Amino acid sequence: MIIIRKATIKDIPELVILMEQLGYPTSVDKMKLRFNAINNNPSYHTLVADLEGKVVGMTGLNTGLFYEYDGSYVWIVAFIVDTNYRRKGIGKKLIQEAECWAREQGAIAIALNSGNREERKDAHQFYLSMGYKAKSIGFGKSLI
C-alpha cells in the first residue's frame, strides 16, 4: 500500500537515487545539506511515496505569491516516481496530495516545469492526464 507522507532526513539515500533518475546526480552528503536547507524553509514542503517502507517517489513543493493576481500558488519544483514503480498510480497519488497541500496553504493555482526533452514525453502526457495544461516556454541562465 502506498502512503504519501512528509519526507524526513532518513529518506535521503532514496532521494539521492530518485534525483539521479530525474537527471540530477548527487551524493548523500550534498542531498543532506540541500534537504536540511529546504526542510528549514517554511515555503517548502517535500512529500514522498512510501511503499512498505521504501521511498519510490517524491515531490518537492514551494509556495509563492503572484505579482499578477491576488493570492498564492504552489510550484512543483521536483517530481519523480522510481522507474521500477511507474504506471501503478503512485504519481497520481503524489500529485493529488501535492494539490491537497496546496489548497491547505490557500493557493489558488499549482504549476510545474518539465524539460522539453524526449525522455520527458511520458511525463508530459501524465501531467496532461492530471488536468495540467501546457502554458509556457521556460528559460534559464546559470549565474555561476
C-alpha positions as CSV (number, residue, x, y, z in Angstrom):
1,M,0.0,0.0,0.0
2,I,1.3,3.4,-1.0
3,I,1.5,6.1,1.8
4,I,2.2,9.7,0.9
5,R,3.9,11.4,3.7
6,K,6.3,14.2,4.6
7,A,9.9,13.4,3.8
8,T,12.4,13.0,6.6
9,I,16.2,13.0,6.9
10,K,16.0,9.2,6.9
11,D,14.8,9.3,3.3
12,I,18.0,11.0,2.0
13,P,19.6,7.8,0.5
14,E,16.5,7.0,-1.5
15,L,16.0,10.7,-2.5
16,V,19.5,10.6,-4.0
17,I,18.5,7.7,-6.2
18,L,15.3,9.5,-7.3
19,M,17.2,12.7,-8.1
20,E,19.6,10.7,-10.2
21,Q,16.7,9.2,-12.1
22,L,15.4,12.7,-12.6
23,G,18.7,13.6,-14.2
24,Y,20.4,15.4,-11.3
25,P,23.1,13.1,-9.8
26,T,24.2,14.0,-6.3
27,S,25.7,12.5,-3.2
28,V,24.2,11.6,0.1
29,D,26.2,14.4,1.8
30,K,25.1,17.0,-0.7
31,M,21.5,15.9,-0.6
32,K,21.5,16.1,3.2
33,L,22.7,19.7,3.0
34,R,20.1,20.6,0.4
35,F,17.3,18.8,2.3
36,N,18.2,20.5,5.6
37,A,18.1,23.9,4.0
38,I,14.8,23.1,2.2
39,N,13.2,21.5,5.3
40,N,14.1,24.6,7.4
41,N,12.4,26.9,4.9
42,P,8.7,27.3,5.6
43,S,7.9,28.0,1.9
44,Y,9.0,24.4,1.0
45,H,7.4,21.0,1.6
46,T,8.7,17.6,0.5
47,L,6.4,14.6,0.1
48,V,7.4,11.0,-0.6
49,A,5.6,8.0,-1.8
50,D,6.3,5.2,0.7
51,L,5.7,1.6,-0.4
52,E,6.1,-0.7,2.6
53,G,9.0,1.3,4.0
54,K,10.7,2.0,0.6
55,V,10.6,5.5,-0.9
56,V,9.5,5.1,-4.5
57,G,8.6,8.7,-5.4
58,M,8.9,12.3,-4.3
59,T,7.7,15.7,-5.0
60,G,9.2,19.0,-3.8
61,L,6.8,21.9,-3.4
62,N,7.4,25.6,-3.0
63,T,4.8,28.3,-2.2
64,G,5.0,31.8,-3.8
65,L,3.0,34.9,-4.3
66,F,1.6,36.2,-7.6
67,Y,2.5,39.6,-8.9
68,E,-0.3,39.4,-11.5
69,Y,-3.1,38.1,-9.3
70,D,-4.3,38.2,-5.7
71,G,-3.3,35.1,-3.8
72,S,-0.6,32.5,-3.8
73,Y,0.5,29.5,-5.8
74,V,2.4,26.3,-5.3
75,W,5.2,25.3,-7.7
76,I,6.1,21.7,-8.1
77,V,9.9,22.1,-8.0
78,A,10.7,18.3,-8.3
79,F,8.6,15.3,-9.2
80,I,9.7,11.8,-9.8
81,V,8.5,8.2,-9.4
82,D,11.1,5.4,-9.4
83,T,11.4,3.9,-12.9
84,N,10.6,0.5,-11.5
85,Y,7.3,1.7,-10.0
86,R,5.8,3.8,-12.7
87,R,2.3,3.2,-14.1
88,K,1.0,1.9,-10.8
89,G,-0.9,5.1,-9.7
90,I,1.9,6.4,-7.5
91,G,2.4,9.6,-9.4
92,K,-1.3,10.2,-9.4
93,K,-1.4,9.9,-5.6
94,L,1.6,12.2,-5.2
95,I,0.1,14.9,-7.4
96,Q,-3.3,14.6,-5.6
97,E,-1.6,15.0,-2.2
98,A,0.5,17.9,-3.6
99,E,-2.7,19.6,-4.7
100,C,-4.3,18.9,-1.4
101,W,-1.4,20.5,0.4
102,A,-1.5,23.5,-2.0
103,R,-5.2,24.0,-1.1
104,E,-4.4,23.8,2.6
105,Q,-1.9,26.6,2.1
106,G,-4.6,28.7,0.4
107,A,-3.0,28.5,-3.0
108,I,-5.2,29.4,-6.0
109,A,-3.0,27.5,-8.5
110,I,-0.4,24.9,-8.9
111,A,2.2,24.6,-11.6
112,L,5.4,22.9,-12.7
113,N,8.1,22.9,-15.4
114,S,9.1,19.8,-17.3
115,G,12.0,19.7,-19.6
116,N,11.4,19.8,-23.3
117,R,13.3,16.5,-23.9
118,E,12.4,13.2,-25.5
119,E,12.7,11.4,-22.2
120,R,10.1,13.7,-20.6
121,K,7.3,13.0,-23.2
122,D,5.6,10.3,-20.9
123,A,5.8,12.8,-18.0
124,H,4.1,15.4,-20.2
125,Q,1.3,13.0,-21.1
126,F,0.9,12.2,-17.4
127,Y,0.6,15.9,-16.4
128,L,-2.0,16.5,-19.2
129,S,-4.0,13.5,-17.9
130,M,-4.0,15.0,-14.4
131,G,-5.6,18.2,-15.8
132,Y,-2.4,20.3,-16.2
133,K,-2.1,22.5,-19.3
134,A,1.0,23.2,-21.3
135,K,1.2,27.0,-21.0
136,S,4.7,28.4,-21.5
137,I,8.3,28.0,-22.5
138,G,10.8,28.3,-19.7
139,F,14.2,30.0,-19.9
140,G,17.1,29.7,-17.5
141,K,20.6,31.0,-17.1
142,S,23.4,30.0,-14.8
143,L,24.8,32.7,-12.6
144,I,27.9,30.8,-11.5
